[in-house]
Amino acid sequence: MINLMAIEGKNAARYFLKPEQLSDFMALIRTIVSGKVLIISTEHRTDLFYNSEASHHEAILKSWQLYTTGKSKEQPIDLFTLKSGDKESLTWYFQAICRIAQNWYLYMIYRKAFHKAFGMDQQNSLAITIAQCDQHLLKQCGVDRLPLISPEDNITMEYSDDNYALAMLIKKEQERSN
């Protein structure tokens, strides 16, 4: 099951994971969740995805806070968006991506961070699912923005029936929320 923790806007800078921190932090989170982790981090927005049947939001949040701010006393859970489940996590994520895409500058920064995260582990099932859903939403559902992974990047994307079905659920949720 996909779980998502996201922080955006002015609070995101406090929890920004610098490139030199990212691999150590990802290793720590993998230990907590015992599964795949994907982190897309910019000073304007950070998304942390992880595969786990149980929610580990609180443990991750404590680690994240200690890692980035050096403090562990306050609980800034209200600053974060927390989602659990494939449909809920990815629906919220792609709606947020469409909102951020309205600001070209911020979207290009985020897109570059996504591309870097994807490039670091192209076998990561979370990264593959997100990239496949993104490409499907853009090609088949008429979403109007640049893709997170460009076709000219020559990254092979094979669509599975599961990702097609998930992309269709996301599209239906977006239509209902508009």
N, C-alpha and C positions, 0 to 999 in steps of 0.2 A: 504494500500500500504506500502510495506517495504522500508525504507530509511536507508542508511548506512553512517556513518562517521568513517573513519579509519586513524590511524597514525601509522607509523612503522619506524624502524631504529633508528638512533641516536636521532631524535626529540621526539620519543615516551616517553623517560624517563621524559621529562619536563611535559608531560600531563598524566603521570601514576596516576591512581586513587588507592590509598592505600586501603586495605580492610576496614579500619575504616572510610574512606570517602565514600565508594561505596553506601551504602544504602541511605544516605542523598542526594547524588548527583542523584541517580536514582529517588528518590521522587521528586526532583526539575525538572528533565527532564520529568517525567510523567505529572507534572503540565503544562509544556510548550506544550507538544504534545497531551495531553489528551488521551493517549493510552498506549499500552504495550511498554516496554523498555527492552533491553538486552545489558549488557555491559560485554565484556571480556577484562580484562585489565592486561597487563604485562608491564614490563619496556622496552620490545622490540617491543611490538605491542599492540594497543588497538583498538577494534572494538565496535562501539556503533550503535545498531540497534534500530529503533523505527517504530511503526505503525502509519501512519498518511497520509491522502490524500494530505495535503500540506507539502511542505518542510519547516522545522524549523532549517535548518543548521546554519544560522547566530545567532539566539538566543541561540541555544545550544552551539555553539562555544564560544560566549561571556561568557556564564555561566561557561563553562568548563575551559576557560582560567582564569577567576577570581577565580574559585574554586581551581585550581592546582598551579597557579603561583602568585596569589594575585594581578595581574595587569589586567586592562581591556582596555588599550589604543591601543596597537598594535593588528592588525588583522592577525593572522597567517594562514589564509584560504588556502594559497598555500602549507602549510605543510601537509594538510589533503587530503585524497581522499574522495570525496563526491559523493554518488550515490543515485538516486531516482528510485523507481519502483522495483517490485519483481524480474523481470528477470535481469535487469541491476545490482542491488545490489548483488543478490546471485551469479550471474555469476562471477562478479569481486571477490567476497569473496572466492568462491571455487578455483578460479585460484590462488589467493593469498595464500590460505591454501596449495595448492600443491607446491607452491614455498617455503614457509616456511618449509614444511615437508622435504625439501632437507637438512636442517640443523637439525639433530636429536635433539640436545640439545634445541634449540629454540622452536621446535615443541612440545617437551615434556612439556616445561614450559607453552606454550600456551594451550595445550591440558588439562593440569591440571587446568588452569584458566577457560577454557570452562566448564569442568566438574563441577567445583565449582559453576559457574554461573547457569548452568543447574540444579544442585542439590538444589539451593536456591529457585527455582520456577519451578518445573517440569510441572506446568500447563500453563506456559508462551507460548503462541502460536508462538512467534518468535523462542524461543529455540526449541520447538517441530518441527517446519518447518525446521530449520537448521539441527537438528539431523536426521530427516527423510530423507532429501535430501542427507546428508552425507552418511548415511547407504545405500541408494539406489545407489549412485554413486560408492560406494565401492563394493557392491554385484553384481549389474547388469551391470555396465559400465566398470569394470576392472581398476578403479583408484587404484594405488598401494601406500598405506600408511596406518598407523594405523587409526582406526576410532576416531572421536572426543569423542564419547561415546562407551565404550567397551561393547560387548555382555555380558561379565561376570559381568557387573554392575547390571544386572537384571532389567534394566529399560524397561518397556513395550513400544514398539513403534508400533503403528498401522498406517499403511500407508493409506493415503487418496488418492483419484484420483487426487486431486489438487497437492499434493506433488509429486506424481509420474510424472505428466505432467511437473511440474516445474523442477524436477531433469533431465528429458529428454531434456528440453530446455537448461539447464546449460551444459549438456554433449555435445550437438550440438555446442554451443558457444565455448567450450573448443577445440573441434575438428577443428573448423574454425581458431582458434587463433594459433594452433600449426604449 
